[in-house]
Amino acid sequence: MCGPAETPRAEALSGGVSSDIWRVDLARGPVCVKRALPRLRVAQLWQAPIERNRYEYEWFRAAGAAAPDAVPRVIARDEGAFVMEYLDAGAYPVWKTLLSEGRADVGFAAQVGRTLARIHAATTALAAAFPTDAIFFAIRLEPYLLATGAQHPALKARLEALVERTAATKVCLVHGDVSPKNILAGPRGPVFLDAECAWYGDPAFDLAFCLNHLLLKCLWVPQAKAAFLRCFNALSDAYLEEIPFEEVESRAASLLPALLLARVDGKSPVEYLMRDAQKEQVRSAARPLLERPVSRLSEVAKAWQGSST
């Protein structure tokens, strides 16, 4: 990959809390190098096994076989780090950046849902290749749901039950961080990045995790709220039309309010909801849905719309 006479130039890329990421310029062109950190860059103590780097690489390989245009091409892997194709921001803008500007493309949201469903449906036979329950617990279930339960004693038992159900549901390969910050709007559709939480488990987690961000963006960019809710519906409808598994929607609908609450009171709060009033809006929407779970994602969206007006 790198010739013996080359002197590569490396530039640290910003934005990651869980890994060091560099752009490395080679004679053949730029590549991206990623190395997992044992302690994440957040305010609270949050540690995670660095072996997740290996499974992220394997997720890219498996997802690429199912949807070749939906992931960067992986090139090489060494202990603790891997090399992948570098995708220029000019041709591959980050979906979160577009949403922050109020640019809500319903068609693109539907593409995200369909592509995610395609990856899930094609990866049902990979349980043995992803023995990552401990990693997923350390980087998702504990810092999001259990940590939130510690802040909300009245909801602690409900959140613990969601952890138990999620951990026990084994269906397909899960990305674990399907967030607009990890999705590029490529010329051929969405490109998924940052699969450090790769896990063989419940596809409802990926669906709820992504939809959660579309709801939270309504408070960040309030003038685009109606458009974001249309994206919510388009993504969930497209996903559910494609996915062959049963009861995914009901599990996602019951998990979604827990993830909403986690992004203000867990170990990884979203950085763009700073005001107490915004955080309380999230809590006022999430608490009733946790106390009285619903089975349809449209019901979650309706409750959110009513509470965030």
C-alpha positions as CSV (number, residue, x, y, z in Angstrom):
1,M,0.0,0.0,0.0
2,C,2.8,2.4,1.0
3,G,6.0,2.1,-1.1
4,P,9.4,1.8,0.6
5,A,10.5,5.2,-0.8
6,E,7.3,7.0,0.2
7,T,7.0,9.5,3.1
8,P,3.3,9.6,3.8
9,R,1.7,12.8,5.1
10,A,-0.9,12.3,7.8
11,E,-3.6,14.8,9.0
12,A,-5.7,14.1,12.1
13,L,-9.4,14.4,11.3
14,S,-11.8,15.9,13.9
15,G,-15.1,14.7,15.1
16,G,-14.5,11.3,16.7
17,V,-14.8,10.7,20.4
18,S,-14.0,7.0,20.3
19,S,-11.2,6.7,17.9
20,D,-8.2,8.5,16.4
21,I,-8.8,9.0,12.7
22,W,-6.3,10.3,10.1
23,R,-6.2,11.1,6.4
24,V,-3.0,9.7,5.0
25,D,-1.8,10.9,1.6
26,L,0.0,8.3,-0.4
27,A,1.3,8.2,-3.9
28,R,-1.7,6.2,-4.9
29,G,-4.0,8.8,-3.3
30,P,-5.5,9.6,0.1
31,V,-6.7,6.8,2.5
32,C,-8.3,6.9,5.9
33,V,-6.8,5.2,8.9
34,K,-8.7,4.5,12.1
35,R,-7.6,3.4,15.5
36,A,-9.9,2.7,18.5
37,L,-9.3,4.4,21.8
38,P,-9.6,2.5,25.1
39,R,-11.3,5.5,26.8
40,L,-13.8,7.7,24.9
41,R,-13.5,11.5,24.8
42,V,-16.6,12.4,26.9
43,A,-17.1,14.0,30.2
44,Q,-18.0,10.9,32.1
45,L,-15.7,7.9,32.5
46,W,-16.5,5.6,29.5
47,Q,-14.2,2.8,28.6
48,A,-14.6,0.2,25.8
49,P,-12.6,-2.7,24.5
50,I,-10.3,-1.7,21.6
51,E,-11.1,-5.1,19.9
52,R,-14.1,-3.3,18.4
53,N,-11.8,-2.0,15.7
54,R,-11.5,-5.5,14.3
55,Y,-15.3,-6.0,14.3
56,E,-15.8,-2.6,12.7
57,Y,-13.6,-3.7,9.8
58,E,-15.6,-7.0,9.6
59,W,-18.9,-5.1,9.6
60,F,-17.7,-3.0,6.6
61,R,-16.8,-6.2,4.7
62,A,-20.2,-7.9,5.5
63,A,-22.2,-4.8,4.8
64,G,-20.2,-4.1,1.6
65,A,-21.2,-7.6,0.3
66,A,-24.9,-6.8,0.9
67,A,-24.8,-3.2,-0.4
68,P,-21.5,-2.3,-2.1
69,D,-22.2,1.4,-2.5
70,A,-23.2,1.8,1.1
71,V,-19.8,1.5,2.8
72,P,-16.3,2.7,2.1
73,R,-14.0,0.1,0.7
74,V,-11.7,-1.4,3.3
75,I,-8.1,-1.9,2.2
76,A,-6.0,-3.4,5.0
77,R,-6.0,-4.1,8.7
78,D,-3.4,-4.3,11.4
79,E,-3.6,-4.9,15.1
80,G,-5.7,-2.1,16.5
81,A,-6.2,-0.1,13.3
82,F,-7.5,-0.4,9.8
83,V,-7.2,1.4,6.5
84,M,-10.2,2.3,4.3
85,E,-11.1,4.4,1.3
86,Y,-11.1,8.1,1.8
87,L,-14.3,9.8,0.7
88,D,-14.0,13.5,-0.1
89,A,-16.5,15.7,1.6
90,G,-17.2,17.6,-1.6
91,A,-18.9,14.5,-3.1
92,Y,-19.9,12.9,0.2
93,P,-21.3,15.5,2.6
94,V,-22.2,14.4,6.1
95,W,-26.0,14.0,6.5
96,K,-25.9,15.7,9.9
97,T,-24.4,18.8,8.3
98,L,-27.2,18.9,5.7
99,L,-29.8,18.5,8.5
100,S,-28.2,21.2,10.5
101,E,-28.8,23.5,7.5
102,G,-32.5,22.5,7.4
103,R,-31.9,20.4,4.2
104,A,-34.3,17.5,4.8
105,D,-34.4,15.2,1.8
106,V,-37.3,12.8,2.2
107,G,-36.1,10.6,-0.7
108,F,-32.6,10.3,0.9
109,A,-34.2,9.4,4.3
110,A,-36.1,6.6,2.5
111,Q,-32.8,5.4,0.9
112,V,-31.3,5.2,4.4
113,G,-34.1,3.0,5.5
114,R,-34.1,0.7,2.5
115,T,-30.3,0.3,2.6
116,L,-30.2,-0.4,6.3
117,A,-32.9,-3.0,5.8
118,R,-31.0,-4.6,3.0
119,I,-27.9,-5.0,5.2
120,H,-29.9,-6.4,8.0
121,A,-31.7,-8.9,5.8
122,A,-28.4,-10.2,4.3
123,T,-26.5,-10.7,7.5
124,T,-28.6,-13.2,9.5
125,A,-25.9,-16.0,9.3
126,L,-23.1,-14.1,11.0
127,A,-23.6,-14.8,14.7
128,A,-20.4,-16.7,15.1
129,A,-18.3,-14.0,13.4
130,F,-19.4,-11.3,15.8
131,P,-19.1,-12.4,19.5
132,T,-19.3,-8.8,20.6
133,D,-22.0,-8.8,23.3
134,A,-19.5,-7.4,25.9
135,I,-18.4,-4.6,23.5
136,F,-22.0,-3.7,22.7
137,F,-22.9,-3.6,26.4
138,A,-19.9,-1.5,27.2
139,I,-20.4,1.1,24.4
140,R,-24.2,1.1,24.0
141,L,-26.4,-0.6,26.6
142,E,-24.6,0.6,29.8
143,P,-23.7,4.2,28.8
144,Y,-27.1,4.8,27.2
145,L,-29.8,2.9,29.0
146,L,-28.4,1.8,32.4
147,A,-26.7,5.2,33.0
148,T,-29.9,6.9,32.2
149,G,-31.8,4.6,34.6
150,A,-29.4,5.8,37.3
151,Q,-30.6,9.4,36.7
152,H,-34.3,8.4,36.6
153,P,-35.0,5.9,39.5
154,A,-38.7,5.7,38.6
155,L,-37.8,4.4,35.1
156,K,-34.8,2.2,36.2
157,A,-36.7,-1.1,36.0
158,R,-38.2,-0.3,32.6
159,L,-34.8,0.7,31.2
160,E,-33.2,-2.5,32.6
161,A,-35.9,-4.6,31.0
162,L,-35.1,-2.9,27.6
163,V,-31.5,-3.8,28.1
164,E,-32.3,-7.4,28.9
165,R,-34.6,-7.7,25.9
166,T,-32.2,-6.1,23.5
167,A,-29.3,-8.1,24.7
168,A,-31.3,-11.4,24.2
169,T,-32.6,-10.6,20.7
170,K,-30.3,-12.2,18.1
171,V,-31.5,-11.7,14.6
172,C,-28.8,-10.1,12.3
173,L,-25.7,-7.9,12.1
174,V,-26.3,-4.5,13.8
175,H,-24.3,-1.4,13.1
176,G,-25.0,0.2,16.5
177,D,-24.4,3.8,15.7
178,V,-26.7,4.7,12.7
179,S,-26.6,8.4,13.2
180,P,-26.6,11.2,10.7
181,K,-23.1,12.1,11.7
182,N,-22.1,8.6,10.5
183,I,-24.0,8.7,7.2
184,L,-22.6,10.4,4.1
185,A,-25.0,11.6,1.3
186,G,-23.1,10.0,-1.6
187,P,-23.8,10.2,-5.3
188,R,-25.3,6.7,-5.2
189,G,-27.1,7.0,-1.9
190,P,-26.1,6.7,1.8
191,V,-22.7,5.6,2.9
192,F,-22.5,4.3,6.5
193,L,-19.4,5.0,8.6
194,D,-18.2,4.2,12.2
195,A,-19.4,0.7,12.9
196,E,-17.5,0.4,16.1
197,C,-20.5,-1.0,17.9
198,A,-20.9,-3.8,15.4
199,W,-22.9,-6.6,17.1
200,Y,-25.0,-9.6,16.1
201,G,-28.3,-8.7,17.7
202,D,-31.5,-6.7,17.4
203,P,-32.1,-4.7,14.2
204,A,-34.6,-2.6,16.0
205,F,-31.7,-0.9,17.8
206,D,-30.3,0.5,14.5
207,L,-33.8,1.7,13.4
208,A,-34.6,3.3,16.7
209,F,-31.1,4.9,17.0
210,C,-31.4,6.6,13.7
211,L,-35.0,7.7,14.1
212,N,-34.1,9.2,17.5
213,H,-31.7,11.6,15.8
214,L,-34.4,12.9,13.4
215,L,-36.6,13.7,16.4
216,L,-33.9,15.4,18.3
217,K,-33.0,17.5,15.2
218,C,-36.5,19.0,15.5
219,L,-35.3,20.9,18.6
220,W,-31.9,21.8,17.0
221,V,-33.4,23.2,13.8
222,P,-37.0,24.0,14.8
223,Q,-37.9,25.6,11.4
224,A,-37.3,22.3,9.7
225,K,-39.4,20.2,12.2
226,A,-42.2,19.3,9.8
227,A,-39.6,18.2,7.2
228,F,-37.7,16.2,9.7
229,L,-40.8,14.4,10.8
230,R,-41.5,13.6,7.1
231,C,-38.0,12.1,6.9
232,F,-38.8,10.1,10.1
233,N,-41.9,8.6,8.4
234,A,-40.1,8.0,5.1
235,L,-37.2,6.2,6.7
236,S,-39.3,4.1,9.0
237,D,-41.8,3.2,6.2
238,A,-39.0,2.3,3.7
239,Y,-37.2,0.2,6.3
240,L,-40.4,-1.7,7.4
241,E,-41.4,-2.4,3.8
242,E,-38.1,-4.1,3.1
243,I,-37.3,-5.9,6.3
244,P,-38.4,-9.6,6.6
245,F,-38.3,-9.9,10.4
246,E,-41.3,-9.8,12.7
247,E,-42.0,-7.4,15.6
248,V,-39.1,-5.1,14.7
249,E,-41.4,-2.0,14.7
250,S,-42.8,-2.7,18.1
251,R,-39.4,-3.2,19.6
252,A,-38.1,-0.1,18.0
253,A,-41.1,1.9,19.1
254,S,-40.6,0.9,22.8
255,L,-36.8,1.5,22.6
256,L,-36.9,4.9,20.9
257,P,-38.1,6.9,24.0
258,A,-35.3,5.3,26.0
259,L,-32.8,6.5,23.5
260,L,-34.4,10.0,23.4
261,L,-33.9,10.2,27.2
262,A,-30.4,8.8,27.0
263,R,-29.3,11.6,24.7
264,V,-29.9,14.2,27.4
265,D,-29.3,12.1,30.6
266,G,-27.0,9.3,29.6
267,K,-23.2,9.3,29.3
268,S,-23.3,10.6,25.7
269,P,-25.6,13.6,25.6
270,V,-26.0,15.3,22.2
271,E,-23.9,18.4,22.0
272,Y,-26.5,20.6,20.3
273,L,-29.2,20.6,23.0
274,M,-27.7,22.9,25.6
275,R,-30.6,24.7,27.1
276,D,-32.5,23.3,30.0
277,A,-35.8,23.9,28.3
278,Q,-34.8,21.7,25.3
279,K,-33.7,18.9,27.6
280,E,-37.0,19.1,29.5
281,Q,-38.9,18.8,26.3
282,V,-37.1,15.6,25.5
283,R,-37.8,14.3,29.0
284,S,-41.5,15.3,28.9
285,A,-41.9,13.3,25.6
286,A,-39.9,10.3,26.6
287,R,-41.2,9.6,30.1
288,P,-44.8,8.9,29.2
289,L,-43.8,6.6,26.3
290,L,-41.5,4.6,28.7
291,E,-44.3,4.3,31.3
292,R,-46.9,3.4,28.7
293,P,-45.1,1.9,25.7
294,V,-46.6,2.0,22.2
295,S,-46.1,-0.5,19.4
296,R,-46.1,1.8,16.3
297,L,-43.4,4.3,15.3
298,S,-46.0,6.6,14.1
299,E,-47.4,6.8,17.6
300,V,-43.9,7.9,18.9
301,A,-43.7,10.6,16.2
302,K,-47.2,11.8,17.1
303,A,-46.4,12.0,20.8
304,W,-43.1,13.8,20.0
305,Q,-44.9,16.3,17.7
306,G,-47.4,17.1,20.5
307,S,-44.8,17.6,23.2
308,S,-42.3,19.6,21.1
309,T,-44.6,22.3,19.8
